[in-house]
Structure formats: C-alpha cells, structure tokens
C-alpha cells in the first residue's frame, strides 16, 4: 500500500521568525529613542517652570521689601517679614542636558544686581538641553525681570517674557 504524506507545514519558517524579531527590535529601539527625547524635553520644561516660579517669588519679595534678597539657596525658602513666598527653592532636574551646559550646573544660579537705592534687579542662570517654545536651548540662559536672555544680560537681547 502506498504511504500518503502531507506536505502542509503548520509552523513558521526560520526566516519568517527572524524577520518578525528584527521588526520588533527596530520598533523597540525607535520607541526608546522617542522616550528619551520626551524625558529630556520634560526636564527642560520643568527647568523653565522652576525659574519662572523663582522669578515670581522674587517679585513678590521685592514688592514687600523694596529690594531683592541678597542670596537664595536650593531647598531654602524665599521669605520676608514672616511671609513665605516660595517654600523651597527647587533644584534643576538631573541629568543635565545639552552639550554646551556645564556639568556644574546642578543649581539655578541667582545673582542680585544693584540695591534698593540703585535700580535693583537679579539674574537667574540655568541651562536647557533643547529649544522649548521661543526659549533657546543648549546654551546658558539668564532670566531677569525683563525676560529670558542668552549670553550677556547687559546686551538686552530679549527673548521671551517670564510670565
């Protein structure tokens, strides 16, 4: 009697499996890259939010005292005469983004300019990894009462309002 053979295969070939694995690997690599970029942009958005929050607390401090504080430090409050305007000065999120950002930029750098008798102002220096809205990234940024600046604050190349 003749033997009947069935040539129909019920599985996948090795080539089909390798193609599927390669596609899954490619998609996972692309999603990880997109996730890392989203995280970096989220850190930059937080940096902008932090310096705006510090700026608003400094403006309220100025309205109450007629001057800006001599210094502020991370995790300390901005307060005057029993009123607290910012309970804790935030620290920038880590890691530091941007190839032009110094690795020492682990805090927002605050500098008071002038005094109550001579047109007081301040500068908050920070670094962004990428462009966010109309704020330039990958450079040291400065926030003053007049807005965001790159480089030398005295050049007054205004970029955006702090509000």
C-alpha positions in Angstrom: 0.0 0.0 0.0 1.2 3.5 -0.8 2.1 5.8 2.0 0.3 9.2 2.0 2.4 12.2 3.0 1.2 15.6 3.9 3.5 18.5 2.8 1.4 21.2 4.6 3.5 22.7 7.4 1.8 24.0 10.5 4.5 26.4 11.7 6.7 29.4 10.7 9.9 29.1 8.8 13.1 30.3 10.4 13.3 33.3 8.0 9.8 34.4 9.0 10.7 34.3 12.7 13.9 36.3 12.1 12.1 39.0 10.2 9.5 39.4 12.9 12.2 39.6 15.6 14.1 42.2 13.6 11.0 44.3 13.2 10.2 44.1 16.9 13.8 45.1 17.7 13.7 48.1 15.3 10.3 49.3 16.8 11.6 49.0 20.4 14.7 50.9 19.5 12.7 53.7 18.0 10.3 53.9 20.9 13.2 54.0 23.4 14.8 56.9 21.5 11.5 58.8 21.4 11.0 58.2 25.1 14.5 59.6 25.9 13.8 62.7 23.9 10.4 63.1 25.7 12.2 62.8 29.0 14.8 65.4 28.1 12.0 67.9 26.9 10.1 67.3 30.2 13.3 68.1 32.2 13.7 71.3 30.1 10.0 72.3 30.6 10.5 71.8 34.4 13.6 74.0 34.4 11.6 76.8 32.7 8.8 76.3 35.1 11.2 76.4 38.1 12.9 79.6 37.1 9.5 81.3 36.4 8.3 80.2 39.9 11.5 81.6 41.5 11.1 84.8 39.5 7.5 85.3 40.7 8.5 84.7 44.3 11.4 87.2 43.9 8.9 89.8 42.5 6.6 89.3 45.5 9.6 89.6 47.8 10.6 92.9 46.1 7.0 94.3 46.4 7.1 93.6 50.1 10.7 94.7 51.0 11.7 97.1 48.2 14.7 95.0 47.3 15.6 91.5 46.1 17.2 89.0 48.6 21.0 89.0 48.8 21.1 85.3 48.1 18.9 82.2 47.7 19.8 78.6 48.0 18.3 75.3 46.9 15.8 73.8 49.3 15.6 77.0 51.3 12.6 79.3 51.4 12.2 82.8 50.0 10.5 84.7 52.8 10.3 88.2 54.3 8.8 89.6 57.5 7.0 86.3 58.3 5.6 85.8 54.8 6.8 82.8 52.8 6.7 83.4 49.0 8.4 80.1 48.0 8.6 77.3 50.5 11.6 75.6 48.9 13.8 76.8 46.0 13.8 74.0 43.5 17.0 72.3 42.1 17.2 71.5 38.4 16.3 68.0 37.4 19.1 65.6 36.6 20.8 64.6 34.4 22.0 67.9 32.9 21.0 68.1 29.2 22.8 69.9 26.4 26.4 69.6 25.2 27.1 73.3 25.9 25.8 73.1 29.5 28.5 73.0 32.2 28.4 69.8 34.4 28.5 72.1 37.4 25.0 73.5 36.6 23.4 71.4 39.4 21.7 74.5 40.8 20.0 77.6 39.5 22.5 80.4 40.0 20.9 83.6 41.4 22.7 86.9 41.4 21.3 90.2 42.8 22.3 93.2 40.8 22.2 96.7 42.4 20.4 97.6 45.6 17.2 99.3 46.7 18.8 102.7 46.1 20.3 101.9 42.6 17.7 100.2 40.4 17.7 96.7 41.8 17.5 93.6 39.6 18.5 90.0 39.5 19.7 87.3 37.2 18.9 83.6 37.4 21.2 81.5 35.3 20.3 78.0 34.1 20.8 75.7 31.1 18.4 74.0 28.7 19.2 71.0 26.6 16.9 71.9 23.7 14.7 74.7 22.3 11.5 75.0 24.2 8.8 77.2 22.6 10.7 80.5 22.0 13.5 79.9 24.6 16.8 78.8 23.0 18.3 75.6 24.2 21.8 74.1 24.5 23.2 77.4 25.9 23.4 79.1 29.3 20.2 81.1 29.8 19.5 84.0 32.0 16.2 85.1 33.4 15.8 88.7 34.6 12.7 90.7 35.5 12.7 91.7 31.8 12.7 88.1 30.5 14.9 85.4 29.1 18.3 86.2 27.7 21.2 84.2 26.2 24.8 85.2 27.0 25.4 88.6 28.4 22.4 90.1 30.2 23.6 93.6 29.5 23.2 93.2 25.8 19.4 93.0 26.4 18.6 90.7 23.5 15.2 89.9 24.9 13.7 86.5 24.0 10.5 86.0 26.0 8.6 87.3 28.9 9.0 85.4 32.2 5.2 85.2 32.7 
